[in-house]
Amino acid sequence: MILGTVFFSCGSSEPDPITPKVQPITESVYASGIIKARDQYEAFTSANGPIQEVYVEEGDTVTVGTPILMIYNEAEKLRRENALLARDFADQQANQTRLRDVELAIELAKSKLHNDSLIWVRTKNLWDKGIGTEVDLEQKELSYKNSKTSYESALLHQSDLKREIAYNSQSAGKSLAISQVMENDYLLRSTLDGVVFSILKEKGEMVTPQTPLAVLGRTGDFFLEMQVDEYDIAKVQLGQKSLVTMDSFRDEVFEGKVTKIYPIMDSKSKTFTVEAEFTKAPPTLFPNLTLEANIITQAKENALIIPRNYVLKDQWVITFEEDTLPVKLGIKTYEYAEILEGITASTQLIMPGK
């Protein structure tokens, strides 16, 4: 929708004839929308259940991590405690007794290996001198080999036990961390430093992951979120001035500046989202206040203008002598049109069809 504001002074109530006037003309794009707080968002959780406790009230100031509300989660609490017990049981410090038991077995196997090795060497030396029996030599050699195997087996058992304890400790720690994360899903926390604008549910109400629970945002930092029709979006550019009116501040006009244009159209409403910041703001603002705005796309201080209904098909005008002249138009509003070429300020015009 195109809006504009200019004024004509005519000596007669009759519109015919008129002459073009040199006056300011403004072309603007209509937009509607709401006031939003910076980083305003609806808070959700991924948990199901009744609300167990609400920790804040609307209007409270919060910081990152401040608890907002808790959803009943007794089962998840028990799972976390069970995971904590499993972690403590699997902790490396708690398994030092098992490790010490293996170390003692290794020391015993090592001592036996050393002893059997000495006996086997002595028996072999005696056999080389013709003393002893071959059966005794073979028994001592077999004892030595068995002791060596037992020692090596104890070392392998120690290595496996260390890896087992390390794995169980890490696995139990991960299980506890997962349980804590799942338990935290039941506790809604603030993700920013700001204010609680609204608590959408009460204690005892059932909620799901699709249920918005609260609205939060940054305090004292508001912007305009506006919807612009697809037919007008091509005229909107960053930095353009916008004139804003709100039902909450009747008969007052505030000013803003376009700061962001979203590059995709809402297929349902056929509109584009445009953001703007206030350059002249009301003394007090609240989220979701409705607004209407005119985004100024063109403006000229000294334009030669005539009423829009004096232009035939945006190409022609009819003089008082009933001559039809071609004209070139510039800025066009709902009521008026700028004349760039074709006539002068002294040309008398009549309305087509009169």
C-alpha positions in Angstrom: 0.0 0.0 0.0 1.4 3.4 -1.0 0.8 6.4 1.2 1.7 10.1 0.8 1.0 13.4 2.3 0.8 16.7 0.4 -1.7 19.6 0.5 -3.3 21.7 -2.2 -4.9 25.1 -1.9 -7.5 25.9 -4.5 -9.8 28.9 -4.7 -12.8 26.9 -5.5 -14.4 23.7 -4.3 -14.5 22.5 -7.9 -11.5 20.5 -8.9 -11.4 21.9 -12.5 -9.3 23.5 -13.7 -6.1 23.1 -11.6 -2.4 23.8 -12.1 0.5 21.7 -10.8 2.0 22.7 -7.5 5.6 22.6 -6.3 5.5 20.9 -2.9 7.1 18.0 -1.0 6.0 14.5 -1.8 6.8 11.3 -0.1 6.4 7.6 -1.2 6.2 5.0 1.5 5.4 1.3 2.0 2.9 0.2 4.6 3.9 -2.4 7.1 2.3 -3.9 10.2 3.9 -5.8 13.0 4.9 -6.0 16.7 7.5 -4.8 19.1 9.9 -7.5 20.2 12.7 -7.6 22.8 16.1 -8.4 21.5 16.7 -12.2 21.6 13.1 -12.7 22.6 12.2 -16.4 22.5 9.7 -18.9 23.7 11.3 -21.5 26.0 10.6 -25.2 25.6 12.0 -28.4 27.2 12.3 -31.9 25.7 10.6 -33.5 28.6 7.0 -34.7 29.3 5.2 -34.5 32.6 3.6 -32.2 35.1 5.2 -29.0 36.2 6.7 -29.6 39.7 7.9 -26.2 40.6 8.0 -22.6 39.1 11.0 -20.7 40.4 10.4 -17.2 38.9 7.6 -14.7 38.3 6.8 -12.6 35.4 9.0 -9.5 35.3 11.9 -11.1 37.2 15.4 -10.5 36.0 17.4 -13.6 35.1 20.9 -14.5 34.1 22.2 -17.3 31.9 21.5 -20.6 33.7 18.8 -19.2 36.1 16.2 -22.0 36.8 12.8 -21.1 35.4 10.7 -24.2 36.3 11.1 -27.9 37.0 9.1 -30.8 35.5 8.4 -33.8 37.7 11.2 -36.3 37.1 11.5 -38.8 40.0 12.2 -41.7 37.7 15.0 -39.8 36.0 16.4 -38.8 39.4 16.6 -42.4 40.4 18.3 -43.3 37.2 20.9 -40.6 37.8 21.5 -41.9 41.4 21.9 -45.5 40.0 24.4 -44.2 37.4 26.3 -42.4 40.2 26.5 -45.7 42.2 27.7 -47.5 39.0 30.3 -44.8 38.4 31.6 -45.0 42.0 31.8 -48.8 41.8 33.7 -48.7 38.6 36.1 -45.9 39.7 39.8 -46.7 39.4 40.4 -45.7 43.0 37.7 -48.1 44.1 39.4 -50.9 42.3 42.8 -50.5 43.8 42.3 -53.8 45.9 41.8 -55.8 42.7 44.9 -54.2 41.1 47.0 -54.9 44.3 45.8 -58.5 44.3 47.1 -58.9 40.8 50.4 -57.2 41.7 50.9 -59.7 44.6 50.2 -62.6 42.2 52.8 -61.2 39.8 55.4 -60.9 42.6 54.7 -64.5 43.7 54.9 -65.8 40.1 58.1 -63.8 39.6 59.7 -65.2 42.8 58.7 -68.8 41.8 60.0 -68.3 38.3 63.3 -67.0 39.7 63.5 -70.0 42.2 62.6 -72.6 39.6 65.1 -71.1 37.1 67.9 -71.4 39.7 67.0 -75.0 40.5 66.8 -75.9 36.8 70.2 -74.4 36.1 71.8 -76.2 39.0 70.3 -79.5 38.0 71.5 -79.0 34.5 75.0 -78.2 35.7 75.0 -81.4 37.8 73.7 -83.4 34.8 76.6 -82.0 32.7 78.9 -83.5 35.3 77.1 -86.9 35.2 75.3 -86.4 38.5 71.5 -86.9 38.7 68.9 -88.5 36.5 67.5 -87.4 33.2 63.9 -87.6 34.7 64.8 -85.2 37.5 66.4 -82.8 34.9 63.2 -82.9 32.8 61.0 -82.2 35.9 63.0 -79.2 36.9 62.9 -77.8 33.3 59.1 -78.4 33.2 58.7 -76.6 36.5 60.7 -73.6 35.2 58.6 -73.4 32.0 55.4 -73.6 34.0 56.6 -70.8 36.3 57.5 -68.7 33.3 54.1 -69.2 31.8 52.4 -68.4 35.0 54.4 -65.2 35.4 53.6 -64.0 31.8 49.9 -64.9 32.3 49.8 -62.8 35.5 51.3 -59.9 33.5 48.7 -60.3 30.8 46.0 -60.5 33.5 47.2 -57.2 35.0 47.1 -55.5 31.6 43.6 -56.7 30.9 42.4 -55.8 34.4 43.7 -52.2 34.0 42.0 -51.8 30.6 38.8 -53.3 32.0 38.8 -50.9 35.0 39.6 -47.9 32.8 36.8 -48.9 30.4 34.3 -49.5 33.1 35.2 -46.2 34.8 34.9 -44.2 31.6 31.7 -46.0 30.6 30.1 -45.4 34.0 31.1 -41.8 33.8 29.5 -41.4 30.4 26.3 -43.1 31.6 26.2 -40.7 34.6 26.8 -37.7 32.3 24.0 -38.8 30.0 21.7 -39.3 33.0 22.5 -35.8 34.2 21.8 -34.3 30.8 18.5 -36.1 30.6 17.7 -34.9 34.2 18.6 -31.4 33.2 16.0 -31.6 30.4 13.4 -31.5 33.1 14.8 -28.2 34.4 14.2 -25.2 32.3 16.9 -22.6 32.5 17.4 -19.1 31.0 19.7 -18.9 28.1 20.4 -15.2 28.4 20.7 -12.3 30.7 17.3 -10.6 30.6 13.8 -10.6 31.9 10.9 -13.1 32.1 8.1 -11.6 30.1 5.6 -14.3 30.6 5.1 -17.7 32.4 2.8 -19.6 30.1 2.0 -22.6 32.3 1.2 -23.1 36.0 2.4 -25.6 38.6 0.7 -29.0 38.1 -0.1 -28.5 34.4 1.0 -31.3 32.0 3.5 -30.2 29.3 5.1 -31.8 26.3 8.2 -30.9 24.2 5.8 -29.0 21.9 4.5 -26.8 24.7 5.9 -23.3 25.1 6.6 -22.7 28.8 7.8 -19.1 29.1 8.8 -16.0 27.1 12.1 -14.4 27.8 14.2 -11.6 26.2 16.7 -8.9 26.9 15.4 -5.9 28.8 15.6 -2.4 27.5 16.5 -3.4 24.0 13.5 -3.5 21.7 13.1 -3.5 17.9 10.3 -3.6 15.3 9.4 -6.7 13.5 7.2 -5.8 10.5 5.5 -7.6 7.7 5.7 -6.1 4.2 3.6 -7.2 1.2 5.4 -9.0 -1.6 4.3 -6.3 -4.0 6.2 -3.6 -2.0 9.3 -5.5 -0.7 11.4 -4.6 -3.8 11.2 -0.9 -2.7 12.4 -1.5 0.8 16.1 -1.1 1.5 18.4 -1.1 4.6 18.7 2.3 6.3 15.3 3.6 5.2 13.3 5.7 7.6 10.0 4.4 9.0 7.3 6.4 10.7 5.6 4.3 13.4 2.3 4.5 15.2 1.0 2.3 18.0 -2.4 1.9 19.7 -0.6 2.2 23.0 0.5 5.7 22.1 -2.3 7.3 20.2 -1.7 10.5 18.2 2.1 10.1 18.5 4.4 9.2 15.6 7.8 7.6 16.3 10.7 7.0 14.0 12.8 4.0 13.1 15.4 2.7 10.7 15.3 -0.5 8.6 18.1 -2.8 9.8 17.3 -6.2 8.4 15.3 -7.6 5.5 14.7 -11.4 5.6 15.2 -12.8 2.1 12.3 -15.3 2.1 8.6 -14.8 1.8 6.0 -16.4 4.1 4.0 -18.5 1.7 0.9 -18.2 3.8 0.7 -14.5 4.4 2.6 -13.5 1.2 4.7 -11.1 3.2 8.4 -10.5 4.0 9.7 -9.9 7.5 11.6 -6.6 8.0 13.3 -5.5 11.2 13.9 -1.9 12.2 15.4 -0.1 15.2 13.9 2.9 16.9 15.7 6.3 16.3 12.9 8.1 18.2 11.3 5.6 20.6 8.4 5.8 23.1 9.4 6.3 26.8 8.2 2.8 27.7 7.9 -0.4 25.6 6.6 -3.9 26.1 7.0 -7.0 23.9 4.3 -7.8 21.4 2.8 -4.3 21.2 1.2 -3.9 17.8 2.3 -1.3 15.4 1.7 0.2 12.0 4.5 1.8 10.0 5.2 3.7 6.8 8.6 2.9 5.4 9.7 5.9 3.4 11.1 4.7 0.1 11.4 8.0 -1.8 11.0 11.7 -0.8 11.5 15.0 -2.7 11.2 18.5 -1.2 10.4 20.4 -4.4 8.4 18.2 -6.7 5.9 19.3 -9.4 2.8 17.3 -8.4 -0.8 16.9 -9.4 -3.7 14.8 -8.0 -3.4 11.2 -9.1 -6.9 11.2 -10.5 -5.9 13.8 -13.0 -3.5 11.3 -14.7 -5.0 9.0 -17.3 -3.5 5.5 -17.2 -0.3 7.0 -15.6 0.6 8.4 -19.0 -1.6 11.3 -20.0 -3.1 14.5 -18.8 -5.9 16.7 -20.3 -5.4 20.4 -20.5 -8.1 23.1 -20.0 -8.2 23.4 -23.8 -9.0 19.6 -23.9 -5.6 18.7 -25.4 -4.2 15.3 -24.3 -0.5 15.5 -23.4 1.9 12.7 -22.6 3.6 13.0 -19.2 6.4 11.2 -17.4 5.8 10.4 -13.7 8.2 10.2 -10.8 7.1 9.5 -7.3 3.5 8.2 -7.0 1.4 8.0 -4.0 -2.2 6.9 -3.4 -3.4 10.6 -4.0 -0.7 12.4 -5.9 1.9 11.9 -8.7 5.1 13.8 -9.4 5.4 15.2 -13.0 8.9 14.9 -14.4 8.2 15.8 -18.0 5.3 16.9 -20.2 3.8 20.0 -18.5 4.8 23.0 -16.4 3.6 24.7 -13.3 1.4 27.0 -15.4 -0.4 24.3 -17.4 -4.1 24.2 -16.6 -5.6 20.7 -16.3 -9.0 19.2 -16.0 -10.0 15.8 -14.7 -10.3 13.1 -17.3 -14.0 12.4 -18.0 -15.2 15.8 -16.9 
